[in-house]
Amino acid sequence: MTHEPDTNTRLAHLLQSPDPVPMTHTVEEVFGFPSQMPLPGFAPGHPLVPEKSTRFVWSPSLAKDFIEWLSDPHPEPLWISGPTGCGKTESLKNLF
């Protein structure tokens, strides 16, 4: 029988991991819209970089807001609000 590692074990693993590797992605890679506009991000495979969900579908207006935020050289803090279950967490996981 296998057990999930406890929180302290996972935290210790994250603290021992090297920093995520910065990487440039395109709008098309991240959001699926035809554009080669570069966006900052990180290389996949690091424990802090969530896996992309192939079933997630971006709404164009939300994607536009995120693209503008990511493109700002000095972005303001990001505020996301909405009712339970509207996709706030899932959209951020797919963004990052």
C-alpha positions in Angstrom: 0.0 0.0 0.0 1.5 3.4 -1.0 0.9 6.6 0.9 1.1 10.2 -0.2 4.1 12.0 1.2 3.2 14.2 4.1 3.3 18.0 3.8 6.7 18.3 5.5 8.2 15.8 3.1 6.8 17.6 0.1 7.9 21.0 1.4 11.4 19.7 2.1 11.5 18.3 -1.5 10.4 21.7 -2.9 13.0 23.6 -0.8 15.8 21.3 -2.1 14.7 21.7 -5.7 16.6 24.2 -7.9 14.7 27.3 -9.0 12.4 26.8 -12.0 14.2 27.5 -15.3 12.9 30.7 -17.0 11.7 30.1 -20.5 9.8 32.1 -23.2 6.6 30.6 -24.6 4.4 31.9 -27.3 0.7 32.9 -27.0 -0.1 30.0 -29.2 1.8 27.5 -26.9 0.1 28.8 -23.8 -3.4 29.8 -25.0 -3.8 28.0 -28.3 -4.5 31.2 -30.3 -2.5 31.8 -33.4 0.2 34.3 -32.3 4.0 34.1 -31.9 4.0 36.9 -29.4 6.5 35.9 -26.6 5.4 35.5 -23.0 7.6 34.9 -20.0 7.3 31.6 -18.2 9.1 28.5 -16.9 10.3 25.2 -18.3 7.9 22.3 -17.6 9.0 19.5 -15.3 9.7 21.5 -12.1 7.6 20.6 -9.0 6.3 24.2 -8.9 5.3 24.3 -12.6 1.9 22.7 -12.9 1.2 20.4 -15.9 -0.9 21.8 -18.6 -4.4 20.4 -18.9 -5.3 19.3 -22.4 -9.0 19.6 -21.7 -8.9 23.3 -20.5 -10.4 25.7 -23.0 -9.5 29.4 -22.7 -12.1 32.1 -23.1 -10.7 34.8 -25.4 -11.5 37.6 -23.0 -9.8 35.9 -20.0 -6.8 35.0 -22.2 -6.5 38.6 -23.4 -6.5 39.9 -19.8 -3.7 37.4 -18.9 -1.7 38.2 -22.0 -1.8 41.9 -21.2 -0.8 41.2 -17.5 2.1 38.9 -18.6 3.3 41.5 -21.1 3.6 44.3 -18.7 7.2 44.8 -17.6 6.0 45.9 -14.2 2.7 44.2 -13.6 0.4 45.2 -10.8 -0.6 42.3 -8.4 -3.2 40.0 -10.0 -6.7 40.0 -8.5 -9.1 37.2 -9.6 -12.6 36.9 -8.3 -15.7 35.0 -9.2 -18.1 32.5 -7.8 -17.2 29.0 -6.7 -16.5 26.7 -9.6 -16.1 29.3 -12.3 -12.5 28.2 -13.1 -10.3 30.7 -11.2 -7.8 28.1 -9.9 -7.9 26.0 -13.1 -7.2 29.0 -15.2 -4.2 30.0 -13.1 -2.9 26.4 -13.1 -3.0 26.3 -16.9 -1.5 29.8 -17.1 1.5 28.9 -15.0 
